[in-house]
C-alpha cells in the first residue's frame, strides 16, 4: 500500500499520485484514449466523459485507501468501491465490476479483504466534488470515510455477497458496456466532465 502524508491535502496527494504513477501532470484526464492494463493485457478504450468523471474520484480513493495501481491493487479498489457503493457513477460500476471479477479469481484473499473493508466504510462518490473536498487532508478524509479503523474479519455473508457480485460482475459489465454506446462515445468535456475533482 502507498501511504500519502496525512497532513497533505487531497489535491496535493492526488497530484503526487498521478506523477508517481506516470499518468502525466493532468492525470490523463484530457487524453482521448487510455490503456487499461490487466496483468500482461492492455485494453485501449475511449476516455469518455463518464469515465473521466469517475476516475477523478477513483484516483482520490487510491490516495485514501493506499491501494496500488497494479493489477492486484485495481482488483482491490474495484471491490472496495463496489462494496461501498458507486452511486450514480455508471462507468465506475462497470469498470470496478470487471476488476473485481478478476480479483475474485486471481487475488481472492486480497479482494475479499477489500470487499469487507468497503462494506464497513464510505467513499467519495456521493460527496460534492470541488475545491472544498480537495482542500481536506488525507487524514481527515480517511477518518470521515472510516478508513482509519481496521476492517472486521470476513463473515460468511461477506463471502457470499462477494461471490454473487464478483462472480457475475465481469459478465454483467461486459454486456452493459456493449449495450451502452453512450458510455463509450461521450466526448471528454461533456456535461459529466464539469465536476472539478
N, C-alpha and C positions, 0 to 999 in steps of 0.2 A: 504494500500500500504506500502511496505517496502522501506525505503529510505536509500541508502548507502551514506557514506561520499562523498561529491562532489570532494574532492581532492584525494580520493583513486584511484589507477589505476584500470582499468577493471580487470586485473589479480588478484589484491588483493581483490576487491569487489566480483568477482566470487568465489574465494576461500572461502570467508566468507559466501556467499550464499549457496554453496554446504554443508558446515559444518552446518549452521543454519537449513538447510532442511533435514539433516540426509542422504545425498547422498554419504557420505564417502569422504576420502581425495582426491580421483581422480575424484569425481563427478559421479561415477558409469559408467564412460566411458569404462572401461575394462570388465565390467560384461558381461557374456554370455546371460543372460536373465534379463528383467526388468519388474516391475509391473506398469502398467498404471492404475491409480485409477480414477474412475468417481463416486464420492459420495461413496455409500456403495459397489460398484462393482469394483473388481480388475481384470484386464486382463493381463496375463503373455505373453509377446512377446519376440522374439529373439532381442537382442541388435545388430542389423546389422550395418555394416559399414556406410550405408546411414543414419541410424538413429543417430549414434554417430556423424557423420559429421554435421547433422542438430542441434542436441541437444547442441553441443559445442557453437553454435551461439545463439540458443534459450535461453540458460542459461544466456548469456550476455544480451539478451533482457529483461529477468526478472530483471536483475540488473538495467538497464537504464530506464525501464518503471515503475518499482515498483510493477508490478502485482504479486500476491501471487502464491504459488504452490498448493493451494487448488482447489477444483472443479471450483468455480467461477473464480478464477484467471487464470486457464488454459483455460477456455472458453474465457475470456477477451483477453489473449495474443494470442490465436488462431485467434480471429477476427482481432486483431491489425496486426499480421503477414500476414494474408491473404490480408487485405486491403492495406498494404504497400508493399506486393509482396515477395514471397519466392524464386524468381529467379530460379536457377537450382537445388534446394533442394527438390527433389521429396518426400522424407519422411516428410519434413516439410509441404508440401502441403497436403498430405494425413492425417497426424495426426492433423493438425490445422483445416482442414475442418470437421473432426469428432468432435473436441472440440467445434468449432464454431456452428455447427448444434445443439449440445446440449444446448449451451448458448442461442441461439435464442429462444428455448422453455422454458428453466428453469430460465435464468437470462436475459430476453430480454433488459431491460434498460441498464444494465452494458455492455452487448455485443454490443449494438448499440453505446454506448459511446466509447468503444474501437475501433469499426469499423470506426467511424468518426475520431477518433484520428489517426488511421492508414492511412486513406485516405489523411490526411494532414501532414504526417511525413514520414520519411525514416526509413529503418532498416539496419542491418549489413549483410544481406545475399549477397549483391553484392560487399562487401568490402573485399579486400585481408585479410585473417585471419592469422595473425602472431604476432610476438613479438612487432612490431611497433604499431599495433592496441591495443594489451593488455597493452602497456605502456601508452596509453591515459588515462586521468582522466575520471571519471564518468561525471563530469560537462561538460567537453569538448565534450564528445560523445553525451550527451543529447542535447547540443547546435547544434552540426553538424547534428543530426537527426531531429531537430525541436521539440524535446520533452520538451524544456524549455518554450514553449508557450502553452497557453490554447487552446484546440481544439474548433473550432466553434460549434455552435448549429447544431443539425442534420437537414438536409433538407429532402424533400420528396424523392429526388434521393438517399440519403443515406439509407433511409428505404427500398426503392425498391431494391437497389443493395444488401443490407444485406439479405433481404428475398430471392432473387434469388440465391445468393451464399450460404447462410446458410441453406435454405430450402432443397436444393438437395445435399448439401455438404456431409452429412453423408452417403447418399446412394451412391454417386459417389465415395467417399473414400473407402467405404466397397467393392464395386465392383472392384475398381482399385487395392486395396490391395490383394483381392482374385485372381486377374488375373496377378499379378506381382510377381511371386515366387522369382525373384532376389532381390526384396526389403525385402523379409522375410528371405532369406537364405544367404545373403552375409556375409562372416565372418568378425568379427571385426579385424582391422589391414589390411584390403584390401586397394585397391587404394584410396577409398574415405576417409579413415581414416588418410591419410598423412597430412591433414591440422593441423597446430599447435594449433589452438584455441581449 
